[in-house]
Amino acid sequence: MRRELSDDDGMKTPAPLAPRLDACRSLPGAWLASYDAMIDRLKASDALAGAPGVGDPAPDFALPDAFGRLQRLSDLLAGGPAVLSFNRGSWCPYCVEEIGAWAENRDALIEAGGRLIIVTPETGGRLSALAEIAGDGVVVLCDPDLGVALRYGLAFPVGPVILQQFLEDGFSLAEAYGSGNGFLPAPATYLLDRARQVHFAFVDPDFHHRAEPAAVLEALSAMTRPA
């Protein structure tokens, strides 16, 4: 459902993402306490320190999209700048809220000259479900075995405790990702130019936090504004 606020001119603007993410905290799950412990471990070890930052070149890659077509990042960027989003998938309520927020901002992103590219380890019907949430014009790519997420320094092992708690709650990460390596991608958002240079980077080991589309759009406007 589209959620909007009215500004002073009566125009409709998408609601901020953060309150929606906070609401996800109330969802049930035996793994929630274990998640918090995992996040603390990731922070303490600075596990995502190798991820690209502003000014860095984003590694190129080629992955299949939701229709089975091989897509190369550099080719997708040939048409203009893009937002590159690493996501855990349609099974994650935080990811669903984030992608839903981008769907609401689709027109603003297009008007600013950008497009959205989503990378997720989900496969098959789950990948198609994610593409449906994202909407028309969004490129959703399957990252099997999290090869690209690992290259970007964003993948980490979940650990046996959480994997077992997933199973006890009726969810199989191996089934969702088509891989039994037990890794998750850290959600991350990048704004890339045609040369794959990073102009905005949001990487946080705490998956409860995501980049606000408004902040990314502001960076995109600054990037494309004539000097």
Phi, psi and omega per residue, in radians:
M1 nan 2.339 -3.119
R2 -1.298 2.256 -3.127
R3 -2.024 2.196 -3.026
E4 -2.388 2.783 3.033
L5 -2.135 2.712 3.079
S6 -1.731 2.336 3.068
D7 -1.587 -3.019 -3.050
D8 -1.124 -0.420 -3.137
D9 -1.622 0.103 -3.133
G10 1.433 0.035 -3.142
M11 -1.308 2.620 3.127
K12 -1.598 2.202 3.097
T13 -2.224 2.511 -3.124
P14 -1.040 2.506 3.120
A15 -1.228 2.672 3.108
P16 -1.035 2.669 -3.104
L17 -1.393 -0.646 -2.998
A18 -0.920 -0.806 3.134
P19 -1.074 -0.569 3.115
R20 -1.193 -0.679 3.104
L21 -1.160 -0.685 3.110
D22 -1.061 -0.630 -3.131
A23 -1.147 -0.457 3.136
C24 -1.184 -0.325 -3.131
R25 -1.089 -0.409 -3.087
S26 -1.464 -0.087 -3.130
L27 -1.234 2.529 -3.107
P28 -1.307 2.767 3.086
G29 2.914 2.205 -3.103
A30 -1.179 -0.325 -3.046
W31 -1.553 -0.005 -2.987
L32 -1.054 -0.789 3.128
A33 -1.146 -0.662 3.110
S34 -1.157 -0.620 3.072
Y35 -1.030 -0.815 -3.127
D36 -1.064 -0.689 3.103
A37 -1.149 -0.678 3.112
M38 -1.116 -0.756 3.117
I39 -1.054 -0.742 3.115
D40 -1.066 -0.693 3.130
R41 -1.153 -0.713 3.138
L42 -1.118 -0.721 3.122
K43 -1.152 -0.772 -3.089
A44 -1.124 -0.597 -3.105
S45 -1.581 -0.047 -3.091
D46 0.908 0.832 -2.974
A47 -1.122 -0.412 -3.065
L48 -1.829 0.318 -3.074
A49 -1.092 -0.434 -3.105
G50 -1.502 -0.006 -3.132
A51 -1.200 2.579 3.125
P52 -1.004 2.553 3.088
G53 -2.145 3.140 -3.139
V54 -1.023 2.298 -3.122
G55 1.655 -0.287 3.131
D56 -1.413 2.708 2.978
P57 -1.433 2.338 3.081
A58 -1.399 2.257 3.127
P59 -0.994 2.426 3.091
D60 -1.352 2.735 3.111
F61 -2.821 2.891 3.048
A62 -2.312 2.226 -3.111
L63 -2.430 2.702 3.060
P64 -1.323 2.506 3.094
D65 -1.602 -3.026 -3.065
A66 -1.153 -0.218 3.123
F67 -1.846 0.123 3.115
G68 1.481 0.101 -3.134
R69 -1.540 2.374 3.136
L70 -1.342 2.215 -3.104
Q71 -2.140 2.277 3.093
R72 -1.777 2.363 -3.088
L73 -0.988 -0.821 -3.098
S74 -1.071 -0.596 3.094
D75 -1.216 -0.708 3.117
L76 -1.119 -0.586 -3.123
L77 -1.398 -0.209 -3.137
A78 -1.064 -0.469 -3.140
G79 -1.501 -0.055 3.139
G80 2.398 3.097 -3.085
P81 -1.117 2.778 -3.119
A82 -2.571 2.669 2.972
V83 -1.616 2.147 3.128
L84 -1.855 2.029 -3.068
S85 -2.018 2.120 3.003
F86 -1.612 2.167 -3.032
N87 -2.320 2.618 -3.137
R88 -1.335 -0.538 3.056
G89 2.288 -3.108 -3.045
S90 -1.232 -0.247 3.103
W91 -1.356 -0.270 -3.068
C92 -1.696 2.017 -3.106
P93 -1.075 -0.551 3.120
Y94 -1.156 -0.706 3.114
C95 -1.163 -0.690 3.122
V96 -1.087 -0.751 3.106
E97 -1.123 -0.738 -3.135
E98 -1.099 -0.826 -3.118
I99 -1.178 -0.624 3.067
G100 -1.080 -0.673 3.106
A101 -1.132 -0.661 3.098
W102 -1.193 -0.607 3.088
A103 -1.066 -0.667 3.108
E104 -1.190 -0.485 -3.123
N105 -1.704 0.227 -3.073
R106 -1.001 -0.824 -3.099
D107 -1.086 -0.732 3.141
A108 -1.126 -0.664 3.128
L109 -1.154 -0.758 3.133
I110 -1.131 -0.762 -3.124
E111 -1.095 -0.533 3.125
A112 -1.427 -0.047 3.095
G113 1.572 0.299 -3.099
G114 -2.004 3.077 3.057
R115 -2.529 2.900 -3.119
L116 -1.951 2.296 3.061
I117 -2.129 2.165 -3.127
I118 -1.940 2.318 3.071
V119 -2.025 2.198 -3.115
T120 -2.522 2.620 3.072
P121 -1.365 -0.131 -3.098
E122 -1.082 2.602 -3.098
T123 -2.204 2.957 2.992
G124 0.982 -2.339 -3.104
G125 -1.100 -0.533 3.111
R126 -1.139 -0.694 3.103
L127 -1.112 -0.728 3.116
S128 -1.118 -0.650 3.110
A129 -1.117 -0.688 3.116
L130 -1.146 -0.712 3.117
A131 -1.104 -0.620 3.121
E132 -1.169 -0.689 3.092
I133 -1.112 -0.719 -3.075
A134 -1.175 -0.634 3.098
G135 1.626 3.106 -3.074
D136 -1.086 2.530 3.049
G137 1.508 -0.146 3.138
V138 -1.644 2.337 3.099
V139 -1.638 2.054 3.133
V140 -1.918 2.115 -3.026
L141 -2.004 2.473 3.126
C142 -1.635 2.187 -3.131
D143 -1.889 1.418 -3.068
P144 -1.110 2.391 -3.126
D145 1.047 0.248 3.102
L146 0.995 0.592 -3.108
G147 -1.043 -0.767 -3.135
V148 -1.275 -0.721 3.101
A149 -1.035 -0.689 3.079
L150 -1.119 -0.734 3.140
R151 -1.107 -0.584 3.118
Y152 -1.450 -0.020 -3.137
G153 1.297 0.489 -3.031
L154 -1.955 -0.130 -3.062
A155 -1.734 2.566 -3.125
F156 -2.634 2.685 3.116
P157 -1.301 2.381 3.138
V158 -1.263 -0.700 -3.092
G159 1.757 2.659 -3.038
P160 -1.142 -0.532 -3.093
V161 -1.123 -0.883 -3.111
I162 -1.189 -0.680 3.102
L163 -1.030 -0.727 3.122
Q164 -1.184 -0.689 3.120
Q165 -1.163 -0.627 3.010
F166 -0.969 -0.890 -3.092
L167 -1.076 -0.725 3.136
E168 -1.125 -0.432 3.126
D169 -1.641 0.084 3.060
G170 1.561 0.273 -3.133
F171 -2.122 2.282 3.120
S172 -1.953 1.968 3.107
L173 -1.111 -0.634 3.122
A174 -1.084 -0.681 3.122
E175 -1.202 -0.717 -3.103
A176 -1.157 -0.653 -3.048
Y177 -1.780 -0.133 -3.101
G178 1.149 0.430 -3.093
S179 -2.639 2.492 3.133
G180 -1.790 0.393 -3.088
N181 -1.333 -0.194 3.051
G182 1.232 0.444 3.131
F183 -1.793 2.629 2.985
L184 -2.113 2.633 2.996
P185 -1.583 2.452 2.992
A186 -1.326 2.214 3.104
P187 -1.015 2.356 -3.109
A188 -2.610 2.613 3.130
T189 -2.289 2.234 3.122
Y190 -2.189 2.569 2.966
L191 -1.959 2.085 -3.039
L192 -2.044 2.524 3.021
D193 -1.621 -3.047 -3.074
R194 -1.075 -0.489 -3.120
A195 -1.583 0.159 3.141
R196 1.251 0.286 3.078
Q197 -1.370 2.432 -3.118
V198 -1.455 2.176 3.101
H199 -1.904 -0.271 3.085
F200 -2.620 2.378 3.133
A201 -2.453 2.257 3.034
F202 -2.249 1.924 3.126
V203 -2.335 2.126 -3.095
D204 -2.461 2.215 3.109
P205 -1.114 -0.312 3.097
D206 -1.535 1.833 -3.054
F207 -1.160 -0.199 3.093
H208 -1.194 -0.316 -3.069
H209 -1.838 2.399 3.117
R210 -2.422 2.776 3.094
A211 -1.195 2.386 3.037
E212 -1.310 2.232 3.092
P213 -0.925 -0.612 -3.133
A214 -1.068 -0.665 3.136
A215 -1.199 -0.669 3.121
V216 -1.189 -0.732 3.127
L217 -1.120 -0.619 3.084
E218 -1.125 -0.717 3.100
A219 -1.156 -0.644 3.120
L220 -1.143 -0.733 3.122
S221 -1.094 -0.714 3.110
A222 -1.141 -0.635 -3.100
M223 -1.219 -0.627 -3.052
T224 -1.686 -0.070 -3.127
R225 -1.211 2.328 3.131
P226 -1.023 2.455 -3.119
A227 -1.229 nan nan
